[in-house]
Amino acid sequence: MHGIGDPAWEDTPHVALAGFDGPLALLVDLARTRQIDLSQLPVADIIDQLMLALQAASTPLSRKGDWVVLAAWLLLLRSRLLLPVEPPPPDATEQPRDRRVARAAAQALAAWLEQRPQLGHDVFGRGQPELLGTLAATQYEVDVIELLWACAAQFEDDAPADIATVYRPSWHDLYSVLDARTHILQLLDAEPGHRPLERFLPVVSAEEPMFPLRQRSAVASTLMAGLELARDGVLRLHQLEAFAPITLSACTEVMRPQVAEAAA
């Protein structure tokens, strides 16, 4: 709190009113401490004198802002007098007594709780099972560094070659594309007309049956050989619509040289 004659108060605008003559900060402080009658204070005259001081003074903008804040405080205090005075509620006199009764009840409850046996001090709970149990599932732990070293050792040049573990796929007697090409050229030389693709499959007899894998390879190799011969212009492939039977017919002008080459 600033005293009378404080330099901070003297730095505020001078206000001259009926019954007061001094700095604005002192007037606001007296109003806040209710040492003057705010209802008799001419607020309009104070605002007019403040506006003249703001226009005439060469004070920095920050100080002028402080003056406006002081005037706002004065208006706030004066506006509170304009609010209607609300009468106290009917039970306003009973509220302190109710609070005393509630406080006494809380104190009695706290005293009762203090006299009760305390868990972990006076009484103890049942023993709890251990957190670490027996895990029946198998868990594997991999050392990443050791795994990387083991992988790198497989690519070393001086590592002994294990020939016995080299993978060798099982051999199957399949029908090759070259055999299918030779068979197609021979049949087209003997029967140059349109023939279905199934006609060019190898002949299967009861004495020499064809197992399922070789039979599937015969169909695939015959189709591949037919496509290669059609690409070379030796024969023509015909199919009326999708998924319809495929037929083959020979190109007679180039058929003879191809048959001779296949026979050779």
C-alpha positions in Angstrom: 0.0 0.0 0.0 1.4 3.4 -1.0 1.4 6.2 1.5 0.3 9.8 1.1 2.7 11.7 -1.0 4.0 8.5 -2.7 5.8 9.3 -6.0 3.8 6.5 -7.7 0.6 8.4 -6.8 2.0 11.8 -7.9 2.7 10.3 -11.3 -1.0 9.8 -12.0 -3.3 12.7 -13.3 -4.5 15.3 -10.8 -8.3 15.2 -10.2 -10.1 18.2 -8.7 -13.6 17.4 -7.3 -15.9 18.7 -4.7 -14.5 17.3 -1.5 -11.3 15.8 -3.1 -8.2 17.3 -4.7 -5.4 15.0 -5.4 -3.9 12.3 -7.7 -6.2 9.7 -9.4 -4.4 6.7 -7.7 -5.2 8.1 -4.3 -8.8 8.5 -5.2 -9.1 4.9 -6.4 -7.3 3.6 -3.3 -9.8 5.5 -1.0 -12.7 4.1 -3.0 -11.4 0.5 -2.7 -10.9 0.9 1.1 -14.4 2.5 1.3 -13.0 5.7 2.9 -15.2 7.9 0.6 -18.8 7.8 -0.5 -18.8 6.4 -4.0 -22.5 7.3 -4.5 -21.6 11.0 -4.3 -18.6 10.7 -6.6 -19.0 12.5 -10.0 -17.6 9.8 -12.3 -18.3 11.9 -15.4 -16.1 14.7 -14.2 -13.3 12.3 -13.4 -13.4 10.8 -16.9 -13.4 14.3 -18.5 -10.3 15.3 -16.5 -8.6 12.0 -17.4 -9.2 12.5 -21.1 -7.7 16.0 -20.9 -4.6 14.5 -19.1 -4.2 11.8 -21.7 -4.4 14.2 -24.6 -2.0 16.9 -23.1 0.6 14.8 -21.2 3.8 13.6 -22.9 3.7 10.5 -20.8 4.8 7.1 -22.3 2.0 4.9 -23.5 2.6 2.3 -20.7 1.9 4.9 -18.1 -1.2 6.1 -19.9 -2.4 2.5 -19.9 -2.0 2.4 -16.1 -4.2 5.5 -15.9 -6.9 3.8 -17.9 -6.8 0.8 -15.6 -7.3 3.0 -12.6 -10.3 4.6 -14.2 -11.7 1.2 -15.0 -11.3 0.2 -11.4 -13.2 3.3 -10.3 -16.0 2.5 -12.7 -16.2 -1.1 -11.5 -16.5 0.0 -7.9 -19.2 2.5 -8.8 -21.1 0.0 -10.9 -21.4 -2.4 -7.9 -23.4 0.2 -6.1 -26.0 0.1 -8.9 -26.7 -3.6 -8.3 -29.7 -4.5 -6.2 -29.0 -5.6 -2.7 -30.1 -9.2 -2.3 -31.6 -10.1 1.1 -29.9 -13.0 2.9 -31.5 -16.4 2.4 -33.8 -17.6 5.2 -31.3 -20.2 6.3 -28.3 -17.9 6.3 -28.2 -17.9 10.0 -28.3 -21.7 10.2 -25.4 -22.2 7.8 -22.6 -21.6 10.3 -24.3 -23.9 12.8 -24.6 -26.6 10.1 -21.0 -26.3 9.2 -20.0 -26.7 12.9 -22.1 -29.8 13.2 -20.6 -31.3 10.0 -17.1 -30.5 11.2 -17.8 -32.1 14.6 -19.2 -35.2 12.8 -16.1 -35.5 10.6 -13.8 -35.2 13.6 -15.7 -37.9 15.4 -15.5 -40.2 12.4 -11.7 -39.6 12.1 -11.3 -40.4 15.8 -13.2 -43.6 15.4 -11.1 -44.6 12.4 -7.9 -44.0 14.3 -9.1 -46.4 17.0 -9.8 -49.1 14.6 -7.1 -51.8 13.9 -4.8 -50.7 11.1 -4.1 -53.1 8.3 -0.4 -53.9 8.1 0.2 -52.6 11.7 -2.3 -54.2 14.0 -3.8 -56.8 11.7 -2.4 -58.5 8.6 -4.0 -59.9 5.6 -3.8 -63.5 4.3 -0.7 -64.5 2.4 -0.9 -63.7 -1.3 0.4 -66.2 -4.0 3.8 -65.5 -5.4 3.8 -63.5 -8.6 6.3 -65.9 -10.2 4.6 -69.1 -11.2 5.4 -72.1 -13.2 5.1 -71.7 -17.0 4.4 -74.9 -18.9 4.7 -73.4 -22.4 8.0 -73.6 -24.1 9.8 -70.4 -24.9 12.8 -69.9 -27.1 15.3 -67.2 -26.8 17.5 -66.3 -29.7 20.8 -64.4 -29.4 20.7 -62.1 -32.4 24.4 -61.5 -32.5 25.2 -65.2 -32.5 22.7 -65.8 -35.2 24.3 -63.1 -37.4 27.8 -64.6 -36.9 26.5 -68.0 -37.8 24.9 -66.7 -41.0 28.1 -64.8 -41.9 30.2 -68.0 -41.4 28.1 -69.7 -44.2 29.4 -67.2 -46.8 33.1 -67.5 -45.9 35.4 -68.6 -48.8 37.4 -71.0 -46.6 34.3 -72.8 -45.2 34.4 -76.5 -46.0 31.9 -77.5 -48.7 29.4 -80.1 -47.7 28.7 -81.9 -50.9 26.7 -84.6 -49.3 23.9 -82.1 -48.4 23.5 -80.6 -51.9 19.9 -80.7 -52.9 19.2 -82.9 -55.9 15.6 -82.9 -57.2 14.1 -86.2 -58.1 14.1 -87.1 -61.8 10.8 -87.6 -63.6 10.4 -89.0 -67.1 8.4 -86.1 -68.6 7.3 -85.5 -72.2 9.6 -82.7 -73.5 8.6 -79.9 -75.9 11.2 -81.2 -78.5 9.4 -84.6 -78.5 6.1 -83.0 -78.9 7.4 -80.8 -81.8 8.7 -83.8 -83.6 5.5 -85.7 -83.1 3.3 -82.8 -84.4 5.5 -82.4 -87.6 5.3 -86.1 -88.3 1.5 -86.2 -87.9 1.0 -83.1 -90.0 3.1 -84.5 -92.8 1.0 -87.6 -92.9 -2.4 -85.8 -92.3 -2.2 -82.1 -93.3 -5.8 -81.3 -92.6 -7.4 -79.8 -89.5 -6.8 -82.0 -86.5 -7.7 -81.3 -82.8 -4.9 -80.8 -80.4 -5.7 -84.1 -78.5 -4.9 -85.9 -81.8 -1.2 -84.9 -81.4 -0.7 -86.3 -77.9 1.5 -89.4 -77.6 -0.3 -92.7 -78.0 -0.9 -94.5 -74.8 -1.1 -98.3 -74.9 -2.0 -100.9 -72.3 1.6 -102.3 -72.4 3.1 -98.8 -71.8 0.7 -96.8 -69.6 1.5 -93.1 -68.9 1.5 -92.0 -65.3 -0.5 -88.8 -64.4 2.5 -86.4 -64.2 3.8 -87.4 -67.6 0.3 -87.2 -69.1 0.0 -83.6 -67.8 3.4 -82.7 -69.2 2.4 -84.2 -72.6 -0.6 -81.8 -72.8 1.5 -78.8 -71.8 4.4 -79.7 -74.1 2.1 -80.3 -77.0 0.5 -76.9 -76.6 3.9 -75.2 -76.2 5.2 -76.9 -79.3 2.1 -75.9 -81.3 2.5 -72.3 -80.3 6.2 -72.3 -81.3 5.4 -73.8 -84.7 2.6 -71.3 -85.2 5.1 -68.5 -84.4 7.5 -69.9 -87.0 4.7 -70.1 -89.6 4.8 -73.9 -89.9 1.2 -74.5 -88.8 -2.0 -72.6 -87.9 -4.0 -72.8 -84.7 -7.8 -72.4 -84.8 -10.2 -71.8 -81.9 -13.8 -70.5 -82.6 -14.4 -69.1 -79.1 -13.0 -69.1 -75.6 -12.6 -72.6 -74.1 -13.5 -74.1 -77.5 -11.4 -77.1 -78.8 -8.1 -76.0 -80.5 -7.3 -77.5 -83.9 -4.1 -77.5 -85.9 -3.5 -77.4 -89.7 -0.2 -77.4 -91.6 1.2 -74.7 -93.9 2.1 -76.9 -96.9 4.7 -74.4 -98.3 7.0 -74.7 -95.3 6.0 -78.1 -94.0 8.5 -80.2 -96.0 11.7 -78.5 -94.8 10.5 -78.6 -91.1 9.8 -82.3 -91.3 13.2 -83.0 -92.8 14.9 -81.0 -90.1 12.9 -82.8 -87.4 13.8 -86.2 -88.8 17.4 -85.2 -88.9 
